[in-house]
Amino acid sequence: MIDGTSRTTAQPPPRLIKDDELTDHSVVANSTMNRGRVLTGVNSYTRELGFAPTEFLNGSDSDHGSVPSWLDLCSGEGLALREAAQRLPQAALTGVDLVGPRLRTALPDGLELITADLGRWSPGRRYDLVTCVHGLHYIGDRLALLERAASWLTGTGLLVAHLDPSTLRRPDGGDASRPVLAALRAAGFHYSARHHRLSLRGGRRIALPFTYLGADPHAGPNYTGQPTVASYYRPRSESPRAEATGDAEGRDDFPTARQSPLP
């Protein structure tokens, strides 16, 4: 399909689990996510994101003065952030991961690595760059995280995350990728099917028109070849139309997203 989605044959829905239980599952609480991924090179953030984070931060116009800032979600060992701290000693860098780093070496100035459940964690500032490199595959309510992450951006900030639409399901197990992508586009997101990358420029409040039902950690491998989590949603019965315009193709019976500027 032209938007990178694929028809998901409806199967009898599995027993869904809530996110409190999901975080203890072996598929999610793994020790390999972003453990060896560095800033540049073959296995790097630059390759996965399609741009060099430090170069982006060097050219960013931060809302917090002259200090560039980067928040990396599902940061693993934080190797890329450590390298970025050496190149940008004045930057504010934060990594958040469910398992956390195994390295117990001293952190460079300006770098904070936090071990936390992203469903419960929120930052105390806004960031010029927010990234989630293949981390959404292991988040139950990934749409809620995207809503919240959009509000963590500065006015000119950039959010980039990998998203596999085929793991978005309706209550009956059918494919929800097309209406979800349509709602994300209406809220201002851009999706690159070729690279499985979702991006948003500029912080804002977003309300996507879906109710999260639970997750299936037995969905099997996705395009990365690794086991992943399928997330189940149903449309909210009533939701005002989005203020922003966007491609609403494939909306089906789902209402449209809402968005509003940050104060």
N, C-alpha and C positions, 0 to 999 in steps of 0.2 A: 504494500500500500504506500502511497506517496508520502504519508506523514511518518513512515517508519514503524507504524503499528502493524500487528499481525492479528488475524482472526483467531481468537482463543475459543476453542470448542468448549461449550458449557458442559461442565461435569457436575455431579452432585456435590454441593458445597461441603467442604470438610468441617471438622470441629474447629471453630475459630478461637483464638486465645487473645486475651487482652495484653496490653503492652507491658504491664507489670510482670506477667509471666514470660512474655517474649524475651525480655532482656536477660533472662537466665538460660535461654535455649542455646545449645552449642552452635547453631548456625549463626546466631547473632553475637554472642559473647565469644567471638573467635580471636585468636592471637596473631592472625596473619594480615588483617586489613591495614594497608598502608605502612607495614612494618619496614619494608626496605625501599620505599619510594622516596626519592631524593628530589632536589629542586630542579636540576637540569640533567639531560642525558636520555638514555633509552627508557629506563623505568623511572619516569619523573613526572612531577606536576606540570612542568612546561609542556611536555608531550600530551598529557591527558587533558589539560585545559585549553591547549591551542595557543597559549601565549605565556610569556615569562612573568610570573607574579611580581618579581622585584622591579622589572621594567615598568609594569603597570603602576606599581606603587610610587615609583620615582616620578611619574607624570601625573599622579592623582592630585586633585584639588580638594584637600581634606576639609570637612566642616569643623574639624577640631584643631584648626591652626595648621602649622607646618608639619605635624607629625603624621606620617602615613600609618595606616592600620590594616591588619589582616586577621580575620577569624577563619580558622580551618576546622570544619566539623568532621568528626570521625577521623581524627588526625593521626591515629596509630602511634608510632614511635616519635613522630614530630621531627623527622630528619630534615624535611624541606623547610620547616620553620626555623630550625637551628641554622641552616645555611643562610636563610633570608636574614636572620638576626646579625650574622657576620657581615653581610653586604649592606644592610640598612640598620646600623646601630642605633639610629634615632627612632626607629619604627616601634609601634605598639603591636605585638604579635601574640595571638592567643590560639591554642589548640585545645579541642575538647574531644574526649574519646571515652567510650563506655568501659573499656578495659584499661586504658592508660598506658603510658610508656613503661617498658621494662628496663630501659637504661636509667640508671640512677645517678648519672653525672650531673654536674652543676649546669644550670641553664644560663645562656647568655643574657646580658642585660636587655630588658624590653620584651622577653619571651616568658609566657606563662602557659604551662601545660596542665590542663584540668581533667581529672577523671570524674565523669558525671554521666547521668542518663539525660540525653538531649530532650527527652519528653518533659523533663522537669527543670532543666537549666535555662537561664536567660542571662545575657551579658549586662554589664552596667554601663555600656557605652555603645555607640554606633561605629561601624567600620566602613572603610573605603572598599574593601574586598572581603567577600564571604564565599568560601568554597566548600564543596562536599564531593570529594573524588571517590566515586563508587560507594559512597556510604549510605545513600538512600535505599539501596537494595536491602538493607538490614534494619530499616526503620519501619515500624508498624504503621503508625499514622503519619506517613510522609507528607501528605498534603498539609496537615497542621504545622509540621516543621517548616515547610516552604512559606506558609502564611506568616509565621513568626519571624523567619529569617529575612523576609522582605522588609520587616520593620526594624531590623538591626542594621540596615544600610544607611550610609549618609545620603544626602540629597543627590549626589552624583556617583554613589557607590555602585559596585557591580557584584551580583550574585551569580555564581556558576555552579551547577550540580549535575551529576549524571543521573538520568532517570530512564528506567526501563518500563515503557507504557504497558507491555504485555503482562505485567504483574499487578495491574490495577483491575479489580474484579467487581462485578455487580453482586447483589445478594445471592443470586442463583448460580454464581460461578461464571457467568458470561463476561465477555470483554467490555470493560469500561474505559478503554484507552481513548477512544475518539471523543466522547463528551468531556473527559477530564482534560485532555489537551486543548479542546476548544475553550473551556473555562479558563485555563491557564493563559492562553493567548489573549482572551478578553481582558484579563487582569494585567496584561503588559509583558508577559513572558514570551521569549522566543525559544523554539525547540528545534535543534538540529538532529534530524533522524539519522544522518550518516554517522554522527559522533555520539549520539545518545546524550547530548548536552542541553540542559535547560539553563537559560540565562535571563536576568532581569537587571535593568539599569535604573537606579534611583530608588531610594527608600520610600515605602508607602505601606499603608494598612490595606490588607487584602482579606476578603471573606469569600472563600470558595464554597459553592452550593452543594456540599456533600456532607453526609454524616458517616463517620467512621464506625464500622461494625466489629472489626477485629482482624487478626492476621493468621495466615497459614504458613508456618515455617517449613513445611514439607513441599513447597512448590517446585523444588528441583532446581537445576542449573539454569541460569539465564545466559545472555549473550557473552558474559565474561567467562563462562564455563564453571563458575562457582555456584554452590547452593545459595538460594535466595529466599526472600519472603514475599508472599503475595498479600496485598492489602485489599480489603473488601469495603465498599462504600455503597450507600444508597443516596438518591437525590433528596434534598430537603424539599418539603412540599411547597413552601413559599419562600421566594427570595427576590428582592428587587433587581431590576436589570442593572448591569454594570454601567458605570459612568463612562468607562473607557470603551473605545471601539476595538474590534478584533474579529478574527475569523471564527464564525460560529458554526462552520460546517461540522456536521457530526454531533451536534448538541443533543439530538434525539429528544428524550423527555426530561433532560436535566436542565434546571434553570441556570442563569448566568452569574458569573462572579461579580462581587462588589469590591470597589477599591476607593481609597480616600488618601489625600496627602498627609504626611506626618506634620505635627506642629513644629 
